[in-house]
Amino acid sequence: MNNDRSLTEKDIILDSIADGVFTVNHKWRITSFNKAAEHITGVPKEEAIGQYCKDVLKASICEANCALEQTMKTGEPIVNKTIHIINADGEQTPISISTALLKDKRGAVIGGVETFRDMTLVEKLKKEIEGRYTFEDIISKNYHMHDLFRILPDLSDSMSTVLIEGESGTGKELIARAIHNLSPRKQKPFIIVNCGALPDTLLESELFGYKAGAFTDARKDKPGRFKLAHRGTIFLDEIGDISPALQVRLLRVLQDKTFEPLGGVESIKTDVRIIAATNKNMENQVRKGTFREDLFYRINVIRLQLPPLRERKEDIPLLIDHFIRTFNSLQGKDILGITDEALTCLMAYDYPGNVRELKNFIERSFILCKSSMIQRNHLPDPLFRLNEPIYHEQGNLSSFKDLEAIYITNALRRNNWNRAKTARELKIHKTTLFRKIRALGITIPPKNHKLSDPAE
């Protein structure tokens, strides 16, 4: 009787838990299965008891990388591992699982226990957030970037040449791809040429191709990138690096839509949309005489300017989450996220290498991380030692207040420390911003007005 009563009490306790719980014996057969487990899997308790757990859950890791088996072998619990199961209706359901050993009163291992939580709603919310902040393959919640997103569909429909300006690593190629993918040419080739990566002679043959016999090793005709991009789009990255001689040839393509391969005598007509990109200030290049003015005006029909990552730091958590999911997939890991302390260090850095540098930091952290969360000590040395943002007087970067201070400081910097403009950008009242500046210890540079009038 006592045994039956204890079993009943155990079942009542298990059934009161919101998470799914089941236990298995040494033969991997299910010995208990609570109501939440029934609800998540769609399998009644009577059917589950006595079955192999893999036949009930049909999880993505059951055959090759069973978490419960790993715990039974090593004795180490697994916490919050995200996997997918197939429920009774044949639908894939995301769940978060945790495992532990099951022991008797004497401490002997008699099986294993697994708890799991339905992550369907979390995944749905994540997708909604991603959808809100993702345009094509570009992730951003920054208002400058969203202004850009709004005009991309319209300019994609045109044939006009586009010039994309931005520092290295800001995503100029992603914008160029988005323009092509939204255009009527999306089924045709998208050809990329890095003008800064090749010497002048090689770049000319890459762009325009050559005829057999044009030089010693030219045994047969080779089509250039302009020919390969016919009726599609050609992306000329780092166009500011091409020589004056090559600028003349490129100008002719833009003016006449024709070019000659090296060693050729006949002009070839081309139907190509040109998107150019540069990390240089092209107007300065024109003034210095290193870039032709007439070519600049030809490529500067539509100019897009991409802000550096230091001016859109609100995107850093989104980008980190995206890179973690990407590297989990590529490297077969299950890293869940990043600690607040590590995130604070990443938020305080100014990223001279922009998004590309952030991606490299996360990739490096993946190599070093052996736990479920990226820690501060997994970051490169300059970030590991970083403990103070610019104009922020608080030295400890480990709280939400520190992240808020970094966010507001960067918004102030973007607006040249004008608090009225900053409040409008952040969509808060001027007095609210004034209070936050005081409370967070943000110091306004001396050249600005004193913080005496919140209505400034």
C-alpha positions in Angstrom: 0.0 0.0 0.0 2.7 2.4 0.9 4.4 1.7 -2.4 1.2 2.5 -4.3 0.6 5.7 -2.3 4.2 6.9 -3.0 3.7 6.2 -6.7 0.4 8.2 -6.7 2.1 11.1 -4.9 4.9 11.0 -7.4 2.5 11.1 -10.3 0.6 14.0 -8.8 3.8 16.0 -8.4 5.0 15.2 -11.9 1.6 16.1 -13.4 1.6 19.5 -11.7 4.8 20.5 -13.5 4.4 22.6 -16.6 7.4 21.0 -18.4 7.3 17.6 -19.9 9.0 14.9 -17.8 9.8 11.3 -18.5 12.1 8.7 -17.0 13.8 5.7 -18.6 15.4 2.6 -17.2 18.8 1.1 -18.3 17.1 -0.5 -21.3 15.9 3.0 -22.6 12.3 2.1 -22.0 10.0 4.8 -20.6 9.0 4.2 -16.9 7.0 7.5 -16.2 5.4 10.1 -18.5 3.7 13.2 -17.1 0.7 15.2 -18.4 2.8 18.0 -19.9 4.8 15.3 -21.8 1.5 13.9 -23.1 0.4 17.4 -24.2 3.7 18.3 -26.0 4.1 15.0 -27.8 0.5 14.2 -28.3 1.2 10.6 -27.1 -1.0 9.3 -24.2 0.8 8.1 -21.1 -0.5 4.5 -21.5 1.1 4.3 -25.0 4.4 5.8 -23.9 5.1 3.7 -20.9 7.2 0.7 -21.8 8.2 2.2 -25.2 11.7 3.1 -26.2 12.1 6.9 -25.7 13.3 7.3 -29.3 10.1 5.8 -30.7 7.9 8.3 -28.7 9.9 11.5 -29.1 11.4 10.8 -32.6 13.8 13.6 -31.8 16.4 15.0 -34.2 19.2 13.7 -31.9 17.9 10.3 -31.0 20.0 8.2 -33.5 23.3 10.0 -33.5 23.7 12.3 -30.5 21.2 11.3 -27.7 21.5 13.8 -24.8 20.1 11.3 -22.3 22.6 8.6 -23.4 25.4 11.1 -23.1 24.3 11.9 -19.5 24.0 8.2 -18.7 27.5 7.5 -19.9 29.3 10.6 -18.4 27.1 11.4 -15.4 27.1 15.0 -16.6 23.7 16.7 -16.9 22.8 18.6 -20.0 20.9 21.9 -19.6 18.6 23.7 -22.0 19.7 22.0 -25.3 17.4 23.0 -28.1 16.2 20.1 -30.4 13.2 19.2 -32.5 10.8 16.2 -32.0 8.0 14.9 -34.2 4.7 14.9 -32.4 1.8 12.4 -32.8 0.4 14.5 -35.7 3.7 14.3 -37.6 4.5 17.9 -36.9 8.0 19.1 -36.0 8.1 20.7 -32.6 11.0 22.7 -31.1 11.8 21.8 -27.5 14.4 22.7 -24.9 15.7 19.6 -23.0 17.6 19.0 -19.8 18.8 15.6 -18.6 20.0 14.1 -15.3 20.7 10.7 -13.8 17.9 8.8 -12.0 19.1 7.2 -8.7 17.5 5.1 -6.1 17.6 5.7 -2.3 21.0 4.1 -2.0 22.4 6.4 -4.8 22.7 3.7 -7.4 21.9 4.8 -11.0 18.7 3.1 -12.1 18.1 5.2 -15.3 17.7 8.7 -16.5 15.3 11.6 -16.4 14.6 14.2 -19.1 12.6 17.4 -18.8 11.5 19.3 -21.9 9.8 22.6 -22.6 7.7 23.4 -25.7 9.6 26.3 -27.5 7.0 26.7 -30.3 5.9 30.1 -29.1 9.5 31.3 -28.5 10.5 30.2 -32.0 7.4 32.0 -33.4 8.3 35.2 -31.6 11.9 34.9 -32.8 10.7 34.6 -36.4 8.4 37.6 -36.0 11.3 39.7 -34.6 13.6 38.5 -37.4 11.0 39.3 -40.0 10.6 42.8 -38.5 14.3 43.5 -38.6 15.4 41.5 -41.7 15.3 42.7 -45.2 16.5 40.2 -47.8 19.7 38.9 -45.9 20.3 42.2 -44.1 19.6 42.3 -40.4 19.1 45.7 -38.7 16.8 47.7 -36.5 18.7 50.9 -37.1 16.5 53.8 -38.5 19.1 54.8 -41.2 19.1 51.2 -42.4 15.3 51.0 -42.4 15.2 54.2 -44.4 17.4 52.4 -46.9 15.1 49.3 -46.8 12.1 51.4 -47.7 13.7 52.8 -51.0 15.4 49.6 -52.1 12.4 48.1 -53.9 11.8 51.2 -55.9 15.4 51.8 -57.0 15.7 48.0 -57.8 13.1 48.4 -60.5 15.1 51.0 -62.3 18.1 50.5 -64.6 20.1 53.4 -63.0 23.6 52.9 -61.8 24.0 52.7 -58.0 27.0 53.8 -55.9 27.2 52.2 -52.4 29.5 54.0 -50.0 30.6 52.6 -46.7 33.5 51.3 -44.7 34.9 47.8 -45.3 32.7 45.2 -43.6 29.5 47.3 -43.5 27.6 45.0 -45.9 27.9 46.7 -49.3 27.7 43.4 -51.2 24.6 42.4 -49.3 22.9 45.6 -50.4 24.0 45.0 -54.0 22.6 41.5 -53.9 19.3 42.7 -52.4 19.0 45.3 -55.3 19.6 42.5 -57.8 17.3 40.0 -56.1 14.4 42.6 -56.1 15.0 43.7 -59.7 13.5 42.3 -62.9 17.0 40.9 -63.6 16.9 38.5 -60.6 16.8 35.4 -62.8 19.9 36.5 -64.6 23.6 36.5 -63.4 24.9 38.6 -60.5 28.6 38.9 -61.1 31.0 40.3 -58.5 34.4 41.9 -59.3 36.7 43.1 -56.5 38.5 45.9 -58.3 41.0 46.4 -55.4 42.1 42.8 -55.4 43.7 42.6 -58.9 46.5 44.5 -60.6 45.4 46.7 -63.5 46.3 44.3 -66.4 44.6 41.4 -64.8 41.5 43.4 -63.9 41.2 44.6 -67.5 41.1 41.1 -68.8 38.7 40.0 -66.0 36.3 42.8 -66.9 36.4 42.7 -70.7 37.9 39.2 -71.5 40.4 38.6 -74.3 40.7 37.0 -77.7 43.0 34.1 -78.5 46.5 35.4 -79.3 46.0 38.6 -77.4 49.1 37.7 -75.4 51.5 34.8 -75.2 49.4 32.5 -73.0 46.0 33.4 -74.5 45.4 30.1 -76.4 41.6 30.5 -76.6 39.0 33.2 -76.2 38.0 34.1 -72.6 34.7 35.9 -71.9 35.0 38.8 -69.4 32.7 39.6 -66.5 30.7 42.1 -68.5 29.8 39.4 -71.0 29.0 36.9 -68.3 26.7 39.4 -66.6 24.7 40.1 -69.8 21.1 41.0 -68.9 22.0 40.7 -65.3 23.9 42.8 -62.7 27.7 43.4 -62.3 28.9 44.5 -58.9 32.2 46.5 -59.0 33.5 46.5 -55.4 36.1 49.0 -54.4 35.7 50.9 -57.7 37.8 53.8 -56.2 40.9 51.6 -56.6 40.9 51.3 -60.4 43.6 53.2 -62.4 42.9 56.2 -64.6 43.5 54.2 -67.8 40.9 51.6 -66.8 38.5 54.4 -65.8 38.5 55.5 -69.4 37.4 52.0 -70.6 34.8 51.7 -67.9 33.4 55.2 -68.8 32.8 53.9 -72.4 30.8 50.9 -71.1 28.6 53.3 -69.1 28.2 55.7 -72.0 27.9 53.5 -75.1 27.0 50.1 -73.5 29.9 48.6 -75.6 33.4 47.2 -74.9 36.2 45.4 -76.8 38.0 42.3 -75.4 41.7 42.5 -75.2 43.1 41.7 -78.7 39.6 42.2 -80.2 38.6 44.6 -83.1 34.8 44.4 -82.8 32.8 46.1 -80.2 30.4 43.9 -78.1 27.1 45.3 -76.9 26.3 44.7 -73.3 23.0 44.9 -71.3 24.2 45.1 -67.8 23.2 47.0 -64.7 26.2 48.4 -62.8 26.3 48.6 -59.0 29.6 50.1 -57.7 30.8 50.2 -54.2 33.7 52.0 -52.4 35.1 52.6 -49.0 36.7 55.8 -50.1 35.2 59.4 -50.2 34.8 59.6 -54.0 34.3 63.4 -54.0 37.7 63.7 -52.4 39.2 61.3 -55.0 37.8 63.6 -57.7 39.2 66.7 -56.1 42.6 65.0 -55.8 42.5 64.0 -59.5 42.8 60.3 -58.8 39.2 59.6 -60.1 37.7 61.0 -63.3 34.9 63.5 -62.6 32.9 62.3 -65.7 33.0 58.7 -64.5 32.1 59.7 -61.0 28.9 61.5 -62.3 28.1 58.4 -64.3 28.2 56.0 -61.4 26.7 58.5 -58.9 23.2 58.4 -60.2 21.8 56.8 -57.0 24.1 57.0 -54.0 23.5 54.9 -50.9 25.5 55.4 -47.7 25.9 52.6 -45.2 26.5 53.6 -41.6 29.4 51.8 -39.8 28.5 49.4 -37.0 29.7 51.8 -34.3 26.7 54.1 -35.4 24.1 51.3 -35.2 25.1 49.4 -32.1 21.5 48.5 -31.4 22.0 45.9 -34.2 24.8 44.1 -32.3 22.5 41.8 -30.2 20.5 40.9 -33.4 23.7 40.2 -35.3 25.2 38.1 -32.5 22.1 36.0 -32.3 22.2 35.5 -36.1 25.9 34.5 -36.1 25.4 32.1 -33.2 22.6 30.3 -35.1 24.8 30.2 -38.2 27.9 28.8 -36.5 25.7 26.3 -34.6 24.5 25.0 -37.9 28.0 25.0 -39.5 29.9 23.5 -36.6 27.3 21.2 -35.2 27.3 22.9 -31.8 24.4 23.9 -29.4 25.6 27.2 -28.0 22.5 29.0 -26.6 23.7 32.6 -26.5 26.1 35.0 -24.8 26.4 36.1 -21.2 25.5 39.7 -20.2 29.1 40.4 -19.3 30.4 39.3 -22.7 27.6 41.2 -24.5 28.5 44.4 -22.6 32.1 44.1 -23.8 30.9 43.6 -27.4 28.5 46.6 -27.1 31.3 48.9 -25.8 33.7 48.2 -28.7 33.8 50.5 -31.8 34.4 47.9 -34.6 36.9 49.4 -37.1 36.2 46.2 -39.1 32.4 46.6 -38.7 30.0 43.6 -39.1 32.8 41.4 -40.5 34.9 42.0 -37.4 31.9 41.2 -35.1 31.4 37.9 -37.1 35.1 37.0 -36.6 34.8 37.6 -32.9 31.8 35.2 -32.6 33.5 32.6 -34.8 36.6 32.8 -32.5 34.4 32.5 -29.4 32.8 29.4 -30.9 36.2 27.7 -31.1 37.0 28.4 -27.4 33.5 27.9 -26.0 33.0 24.5 -24.4 29.8 25.4 -22.5 26.3 26.5 -23.5 27.1 30.2 -23.3 29.8 32.4 -24.7 31.7 34.0 -21.8 33.7 37.1 -21.6 37.0 35.1 -21.5 36.2 33.6 -24.9 36.5 37.1 -26.4 39.8 38.4 -27.9 42.1 40.2 -25.6 41.2 43.8 -26.5 37.5 43.0 -25.8 38.2 40.9 -22.7 40.0 43.9 -21.1 37.5 46.4 -22.3 35.6 47.7 -19.3 34.5 51.3 -20.0 32.6 52.9 -22.9 33.5 56.4 -24.1 32.0 59.2 -21.9 30.6 56.6 -19.5 31.9 57.2 -16.0 30.8 53.8 -14.6 33.6 51.3 -14.8 31.6 48.1 -14.3 30.0 46.8 -17.5 27.8 44.0 -16.3 24.3 45.3 -16.0 21.4 46.3 -18.2 22.0 49.9 -17.1 25.5 49.7 -18.7 24.0 48.5 -22.0 21.4 51.3 -21.9 24.2 53.8 -21.2 26.1 52.6 -24.3 23.0 52.7 -26.4 22.1 56.2 -25.4 25.7 57.5 -25.7 26.0 56.2 -29.2 22.6 57.8 -30.2 23.8 61.1 -28.7 27.1 60.8 -30.6 25.2 60.1 -33.9 23.2 63.3 -33.4 26.3 65.4 -32.5 25.1 65.4 -28.8 21.9 67.2 -29.7 19.5 65.9 -27.0 16.3 67.0 -28.8 17.3 65.1 -32.0 18.4 62.1 -30.0 15.1 62.0 -28.1 13.2 62.0 -31.4 15.4 59.2 -32.8 14.8 57.1 -29.6 11.1 58.0 -29.6 11.2 59.2 -26.0 10.4 62.6 -24.5 13.2 65.1 -24.0 12.8 65.1 -20.2 12.9 61.3 -20.1 16.2 61.4 -22.0 17.5 64.2 -19.7 16.7 62.0 -16.6 18.4 59.0 -18.2 21.6 61.0 -19.0 21.7 62.1 -15.3 20.9 58.6 -13.9 23.3 56.7 -16.1 26.2 59.0 -15.5 26.7 59.9 -19.2 29.1 62.8 -19.6 28.4 65.3 -22.4 31.7 66.6 -24.0 32.7 70.0 -22.7 32.1 71.9 -26.0 28.3 71.2 -25.6 25.9 73.1 -23.5 25.4 72.2 -19.8 22.6 69.9 -18.9 20.6 72.6 -17.2 17.6 72.8 -19.4 15.8 69.5 -20.3 13.9 71.3 -23.0 16.9 72.2 -25.1 
